[in-house]
Amino acid sequence: MELSNMDSNGDQSFAKKTKKTIEQNAQR
């Protein structure tokens, strides 16, 4: 993940990845 490229679009991608990871952890 490139912290230097953290614009609003990057934030959305990070939020999606985080949400996906949380959902996967919840299914465990």
N, C-alpha and C positions, 0 to 999 in steps of 0.2 A: 504494500500500500504506500502510495506516494503522499507524504504529508504536505509537500510543496504544492500539490495539485488539489488542495482541499477547497474547491468552490462549492456552490450549492448542489451542483450535479454530483460531485464526489460525495457530499454529505448524504444524498439520497442513496447512492450505491452502498455506502457504509451502513446506513440504516437498514437497507434491505438485507445485507449480509448478517447484521447483528440479529435482526428479527428471525431470519432463517435459522441461525445458530441456536437461538433461544428455543424456537419451536422444536428443533431436532433434540435438544437437551431435555425438553419437557416430555418428548415421546419415549425417552429411555426408561 
